[in-house]
Amino acid sequence: MEKYVIKGGNRLHGEVEISGAKNAALAILAAAVMSDETVTIENVPDVRDTRVVLEAIKDIGAIVEKVDKHTFKINGSTIFSTTVNYEYIKKIRASYYLLGALLGKRGNAQVALPGGCNIGSRPIDQHMKGLRIMGATVEIEHGMICAEAEKLVGGHIYMDVVTVGATINIMLAACLAEGRTTIENAAKEPHVVDVANFLNCMGADIKGAGTDVIRIKGVEKLHGTTYSIIPDQIEAGTFMIAAAATAGDVLIKNVIPKHLEAISAKLIEVGCQIEEYDEAVRVIGKEKLVHTNIKTLPYPGFPTDMQPQATVLLARCEGTSIVTESIWENRFKYVGELSRMGCDITVEGNTAIITGVDRFMGTELVAPDLRAGAALVIAGLVAEGTTYIDDIKYIERGYEDFDAKMRGLGAQIIKAECEKDIRQFEIHAVNE
């Protein structure tokens, strides 16, 4: 029955260290099996999704050695199966990265269809299209994506929509394909660049990552390397918004400020003060914030993964704000939970109209997905009284030690495992 219990009203202050990027880590861990030499990956976030991928690649025979909490050595020379049907892998979206990795390495792969948070349909048509252009046959059979190629040959692939997953998956397969591959209308997100940099460290020949045209020259094999994953842009943004929403003062460390520019810009618009350093960002919130409008877009636009958190912030800004979601069609499912806290939000199609309110009221909530769950935590920090959040398994998919990091900034929050934990917290919160 694990749940977060939060006593709102404290301003966040202090310093917080950001973990490695979950979205980069999932692809990099999958890509590591492409080498028959040992690959050392550092700054791996200790979250549920990365643990699932590590177990899945162990399940097909790869050697996985845990050096410490955030460092792993992986060797793909011992892989005995290209069928990835590990029980938990179908629950996460990143399962499909093993398709490109194993197809490139062994010429065939059977991977469970991806799951993840229910924020909208996750079509894999662009993945399939790209792999077919390179000569693979790709079919969906009995809940598995099955791909096979006698020989992968580079080709010219135009993505009909900007998609991070397909860009990375095609990049993985193309590394070991014969000849040259060009991906046009490629995703430009920081974790796409990070995966390309990792592959290049293993001997791949990838140019243009971070632009909308990526060019890949296939190589015969990939070698071992040591690589450190970039900081998590979305975790950093979540703490930035938590600082702003609570009128706090927080230094967010181990970040790449350029990756956060879209978030910083919106915080400045609503009235926060932002200070940028080489590897840190300081957010100084204000008691009174003003409304603004947000539209989610592919990078370098405002990230869809920050939309729920931003909506919570706008719900305590003066005036009326509009949030337009252009990436996922089901991303406003959490709005009903915020309404129960007293927020004034109306959803019309892919748009939320938000009228700021003077206060949120603590209540019992359910996290519908990863980022919405984080947003509900922020709402709980702002609310009067106590907030209880169920289904925190979603939040733990992508945030490492989330409650502990919040406590380090002065938040009153615990992860309760039983009624006794809740009663003790409530008594302690009343006495403070």
Secondary structure by P-SEA (a helix, b strand, c coil): cbbbbbbcccccbbbbbbcccaaaaaaaaaaccccccbbbbccccccaaaaaaaaaaaaabbbbbbccccbbbbbccccccccccccccccccccaaaaaaaaaaccccccccccccccccccaaaaaaaaaaabbbbbbccccbbbbbcbbbbbbbbbccccaaaaaaaaaaacccccbbbbccccccaaaaaaaaaaaaaccccccccccbbbbbbccbbbbbbbbbcccaaaaaaaaaaaaaacbbbbbcccccccaaaaaaaaaaabbbbbbcccbbbbbbccbbbbbbbbbbccccccccaaaaaaaaaaacccbbbbbbccccccccaaaaaaaacccccccccbbbbbbccbbbbcccccccaaaaaaaaaaaaacccbbbbcccccccccccaaaaaaaaacccccccccaaaaaaaaaaaaac
